[in-house]
Amino acid sequence: MDFNVRKLAADAGIFFSRAVQFTEERLGQAEKTELDAHFENLLSRADCTKNWTEKIYRQTEVVLQPNPGARIEEFLYEKLDRKVPPRPTNGEILGQFMLEAAKEFGPGTPYGSTLIKVGDCQRRLGGAEREFLQTSSISFLTPLRNFLEGDWRTISKERRLLENRRLDLDACKARLKKAKTAEAKAAAVPDFQETRPRNYVLSASASALWNEELDKAEHEMRVAQTEFDRQAEVTRLLLEGISSTHVNHLRCLCEFVEVQAMYYSQCHNYMQELQRELGRRSPHSLEVNSHPAGSPTDPSTFLPLNSPSLLETDALQIEEVQPPASGTRKAKVLYDYDAGDSSELSLRADEVSRSINDFSLNIQLKIPHSF
């Protein structure tokens, strides 16, 4: 217990001495040991490497897993040293939904068979995405995380220790300077005025005390200088290792690019294969009935999907539209229109006009190019 109290008191004294030295340096009342330019460049390079590595790591996580909730879950599992449960990708979920829908609609129908093909492609895309995420995490994210949580923590610890050694060294230099000043002052102005034996004894005793104090300060400074030099060399070696860190990160970055290129190429191949499978189907097999249920099933009432769109036609003449097999045609008014003369007809919005066979009108529908 006595030993612990003494150690605690010694540590408190060292901490107080460092605090005083740091405060005086901030106030400009004490000298500070400056590091050489090469060492400062190494420190700046290390800080830059740490900052950008952390930003790249965080943003890569966002790219690979945009869901913040999933990232937090993975972080908690990692801190608890537990395996992250398998989670299906969005593509796999979409593919599963399409396959289940195809069973409900009937795999023999055109829509159901197409859902099966597209759903299977989506599942393969989701599997490729899962493999890409796993490979990218191992080859790229893991080395970056190891640097931030391993190498950089070691460098930061040694830098803090170096700063403490520097404060101790500067405090020893300040004490040595004060001891030399006091000794010079005592030698220049003796502390006695009379030549009596007692004063000679006092003068010799004071001189011996100052010499002892000076020797002690010099010894402490030499010890502090040795510890500072040793710690500076250790820190320098760690900082110079940043170059090898850059080489390692470069290799991991190239691997990440290769994995990413392989993933996108694989997805492109899947989509091309799906397009070829869908292209084998006849365009007429994807025709859609444009009339409601119960209407006549005349072949002219079906419109193929690959037919020209109205937006691609500048003007559509009403005379070009073939009349139905039976019955008369009626028109629903979309906007109000006031007749300009006796040859025109005034209409109101949402009005169903009389049979257009009862009128001899020249109607022309135009579609603006801006559509």
For each residue, the residues with C-beta under 8 A, 3 or more apart:
1: 4 5
2: 5 6
3: 6 7
4: 1 7 8
5: 1 2 8 9
6: 2 3 9 10
7: 3 4 10 11
8: 4 5 11 12
9: 5 6 12 13
10: 6 7 13 14
11: 7 8 14 15
12: 8 9 15 16
13: 9 10 16 17
14: 10 11 17 18 168
15: 11 12 18 19
16: 12 13 19 20
17: 13 14 20 21 167 168 171
18: 14 15 21 22 164 167 168 171
19: 15 16 22 23
20: 16 17 23 24 171
21: 17 18 24 25 30 167 170 171 174
22: 18 19 25 26 167
23: 19 20 26 27
24: 20 21 27 29 30
25: 21 22 28 29 30 31 32 170
26: 22 23
27: 23 24 30
28: 25
29: 24 25
30: 21 24 25 27 170 174
31: 25 170 173 174
32: 25 166 170
33: 166 169 170 173 228
34:
35: 39 40 43 232
36: 39 40
37: 40 41
38: 41 42
39: 35 36 42 43 232 236 239
40: 35 36 37 43 44
41: 37 38 44 45
42: 38 39 45 46 236 239 240 242
43: 35 39 40 46 47 159 239
44: 40 41 47 48
45: 41 42 48 49 239 242
46: 42 43 49 50 155 239 242
47: 43 44 50 51
48: 44 45 51 52
49: 45 46 52 53 242 245 246
50: 46 47 53 54 148 152
51: 47 48 54 55
52: 48 49 55 56
53: 49 50 56 57 144 147 148 249
54: 50 51 57 58 148
55: 51 52 58 59
56: 52 53 59 60 144
57: 53 54 60 61 141 144 145 148
58: 54 55 61 62
59: 55 56 62 63
60: 56 57 63 64 136 140 141 144
61: 57 58 64 65 71 141
62: 58 59 65 66 71
63: 59 60 66
64: 60 61 133 136 137 141
65: 61 62 70 71 74 133
66: 62 63
67: 70 71
68: 71 72
69: 72 73
70: 65 67 73 74 87
71: 61 62 65 67 68 74 75
72: 68 69 75 76
73: 69 70 76 77 84
74: 65 70 71 77 78 84
75: 71 72 78 79
76: 72 73 79 80
77: 73 74 80 82 83 84
78: 74 75 81 84
79: 75 76
80: 76 77
81: 78
82: 77
83: 77
84: 73 74 77 78 87
85:
86:
87: 70 84
88: 92 93 96 126
89: 92 93 126 127 129 130 133
90: 93 94 126
91: 94 95 122 123 125 126 127 129
92: 88 89 95 96 122 123 126 127 130
93: 88 89 90 96 97 126
94: 90 91 97 98 119 122 126
95: 91 92 98 99 118 119 120 121 122 123 124 125 126
96: 88 92 93 99 100 119 123
97: 93 94 100 101 119
98: 94 95 101 102 115 116 118 119 122
99: 95 96 102 103 115 116 119 120 123
100: 96 97 103 104
101: 97 98 104 105 112 115 119
102: 98 99 105 106 107 112 113 115 116 119
103: 99 100 106 107 112
104: 100 101
105: 101 102 109 111 112 115
106: 102 103 109 112
107: 102 103 112 113 116
108: 112 113
109: 105 106 112 113
110: 113 114 281 285 286
111: 105 114 115
112: 101 102 103 105 106 107 108 109 115 116
113: 102 107 108 109 110 116 117
114: 110 111 117 118 278 281
115: 98 99 101 102 105 111 112 118 119
116: 98 99 102 107 112 113 119 120
117: 113 114 120 121 274 277 278
118: 95 98 114 115 121 122 274
119: 94 95 96 97 98 99 101 102 115 116 122 123
120: 95 99 116 117 123 124
121: 95 117 118 124 125 270 271 273 274
122: 91 92 94 95 98 118 119 125 126
123: 91 92 95 96 99 119 120 126 127
124: 95 120 121 127 128 270
125: 91 95 121 122 128 129 267 270
126: 88 89 90 91 92 93 94 95 122 123 129 130
127: 89 91 92 123 124 130 131
128: 124 125 131 132 263 266 267 270
129: 89 91 125 126 132 133 263
130: 89 92 126 127 133 134
131: 127 128 134 135 263
132: 128 129 135 136 259 260 262 263
133: 64 65 89 129 130 136 137
134: 130 131 137 138
135: 131 132 138 139 259
136: 60 64 132 133 139 140 141 256 259 260
137: 64 133 134 140 141 142
138: 134 135 141 142
139: 135 136 142 143 252 255 256 259
140: 60 136 137 143 144 252 253 255 256 259
141: 57 60 61 64 136 137 138 144 145
142: 137 138 139 145 146
143: 139 140 146 147 248 249 252
144: 53 56 57 60 140 141 147 148 249 252
145: 57 141 142 148 149
146: 142 143 149 150 151
147: 53 143 144 150 151 152 245 249
148: 50 53 54 57 144 145 152 153
149: 145 146 152 153
150: 146 147 153 154
151: 146 147 154 155 238 241 245
152: 50 147 148 149 155 156
153: 148 149 150 156 157
154: 150 151 157 158 238
155: 46 151 152 158 159 235 238 239
156: 152 153 159 160
157: 153 154 160 161
158: 154 155 161 162 231 234 235 238
159: 43 155 156 162 163 235
160: 156 157 163 164
161: 157 158 164 165 231 235
162: 158 159 165 166 228 231 232 235
163: 159 160 166 167
164: 18 160 161 167 168
165: 161 162 168 169 224 227 228 231 232
166: 32 33 162 163 169 170 228
167: 17 18 21 22 163 164 170 171
168: 14 17 18 164 165 171 172 224 227 228
169: 33 165 166 172 173 221 224 225 227 228
170: 21 25 30 31 32 33 166 167 173 174
171: 17 18 20 21 167 168 174 175 224
172: 168 169 175 176 217 220 221 223 224 225
173: 31 33 169 170 176 177 221
174: 21 30 31 170 171 177 178
175: 171 172 178 179 217 220 221
176: 172 173 179 180 214 217 218 220 221
177: 173 174 180 181
178: 174 175 181 182 217
179: 175 176 182 183 210 213 214 217
180: 176 177 183 184 214
181: 177 178 184 185
182: 178 179 185 186 210 213
183: 179 180 186 187 210 211 213 214
184: 180 181 187 188
185: 181 182 188 189
186: 182 183 189 190 191 206 207 210
187: 183 184 207
188: 184 185
189: 185 186
190: 186 203
191: 186 199 202 203 206
192: 196 199 200 202 203
193: 199
194: 199
195: 199 200
196: 192 199 200
197: 200 201
198: 201 202
199: 191 192 193 194 195 196 202 203
200: 192 195 196 197 203 204
201: 197 198 204 205
202: 191 192 198 199 205 206
203: 190 191 192 199 200 206 207
204: 200 201 207 208
205: 201 202 208 209
206: 186 191 202 203 209 210
207: 186 187 203 204 210 211
208: 204 205 211 212
209: 205 206 212 213
210: 179 182 183 186 206 207 213 214
211: 183 207 208 214 215
212: 208 209 215 216
213: 179 182 183 209 210 216 217
214: 176 179 180 183 210 211 217 218
215: 211 212 218 219
216: 212 213 219 220
217: 172 175 176 178 179 213 214 220 221
218: 176 214 215 221 222
219: 215 216 222 223
220: 172 175 176 216 217 223 224
221: 169 172 173 175 176 217 218 224 225
222: 218 219 225 226
223: 172 219 220 226 227
224: 165 168 169 171 172 220 221 227 228
225: 169 172 221 222 228 229
226: 222 223 229 230
227: 165 168 169 223 224 230 231
228: 33 162 165 166 168 169 224 225 231 232
229: 225 226 232 233
230: 226 227 233 234
231: 158 161 162 165 227 228 234 235
232: 35 39 162 165 228 229 235 236
233: 229 230 236 237
234: 158 230 231 237 238
235: 155 158 159 161 162 231 232 238 239
236: 39 42 232 233 239 240
237: 233 234 240 241
238: 151 154 155 158 234 235 241
239: 39 42 43 45 46 155 235 236 242
240: 42 236 237 243
241: 151 237 238 244 245
242: 42 45 46 49 239 245 246
243: 240 246 247
244: 241 247 248
245: 49 147 151 241 242 248 249
246: 49 242 243 249 250
247: 243 244 250 251
248: 143 244 245 251 252
249: 53 143 144 147 245 246 252 253
250: 246 247 253 254
251: 247 248 254 255
252: 139 140 143 144 248 249 255 256
253: 140 249 250 256 257
254: 250 251 257 258
255: 139 140 251 252 258 259
256: 136 139 140 252 253 259 260
257: 253 254 260 261
258: 254 255 261 262
259: 132 135 136 139 140 255 256 262 263
260: 132 136 256 257 263 264
261: 257 258 264 265
262: 132 258 259 265 266
263: 128 129 131 132 259 260 266 267
264: 260 261 267 268
265: 261 262 268 269
266: 128 262 263 269 270
267: 125 128 263 264 270 271
268: 264 265 271 272
269: 265 266 272 273
270: 121 124 125 128 266 267 273 274
271: 121 267 268 274 275
272: 268 269 275 276
273: 121 269 270 276 277
274: 117 118 121 270 271 277 278
275: 271 272 278 279
276: 272 273 279 280
277: 117 273 274 280
278: 114 117 274 275 281
279: 275 276
280: 276 277
281: 110 114 278 285 286
282: 285 286
283: 286 304 305 306
284: 287 304
285: 110 281 282
286: 110 281 282 283 304 305
287: 284 302 303 304 305
288: 302 303 305
289: 297 301 302
290: 301 302 303
291: 295 296 301
292: 295
293:
294:
295: 291 292 301
296: 291 301 324 325 326
297: 289 301
298: 301 324 325
299: 302
300: 322
301: 289 290 291 295 296 297 298 324
302: 287 288 289 290 299
303: 287 288 290 307
304: 283 284 286 287 307
305: 283 286 287 288
306: 283
307: 303 304
308: 312 313
309: 312 313
310: 313 316 367
311: 367 371
312: 308 309
313: 308 309 310 316 367
314: 366 367 369
315: 364 365 366 367
316: 310 313 320 321 364 365 366 367
317: 320 321 364 365
318: 321 363 364 365
319:
320: 316 317
321: 316 317 318
322: 300
323: 329
324: 296 298 301 327 329
325: 296 298
326: 296
327: 324
328: 355 356 357
329: 323 324 355 356 357
330: 352 353 354 355 356
331: 352 353 356
332: 350 351 352 353
333: 336 337 347 348 349 350 351 352 353
334: 349
335: 349
336: 333 347 348 349
337: 333 345 346 347
338: 346
339: 342 344 345 346
340: 344
341: 344
342: 339
343:
344: 339 340 341
345: 337 339 353 359 361
346: 337 338 339
347: 333 336 337 351 353
348: 333 336 351
349: 333 334 335 336
350: 332 333
351: 332 333 347 348
352: 330 331 332 333
353: 330 331 332 333 345 347 356
354: 330 358 359
355: 328 329 330 358
356: 328 329 330 331 353 359 361 363
357: 328 329
358: 354 355
359: 345 354 356
360:
361: 345 356
362:
363: 318 356
364: 315 316 317 318
365: 315 316 317 318
366: 314 315 316
367: 310 311 313 314 315 316 371
368: 371
369: 314
370:
371: 311 367 368
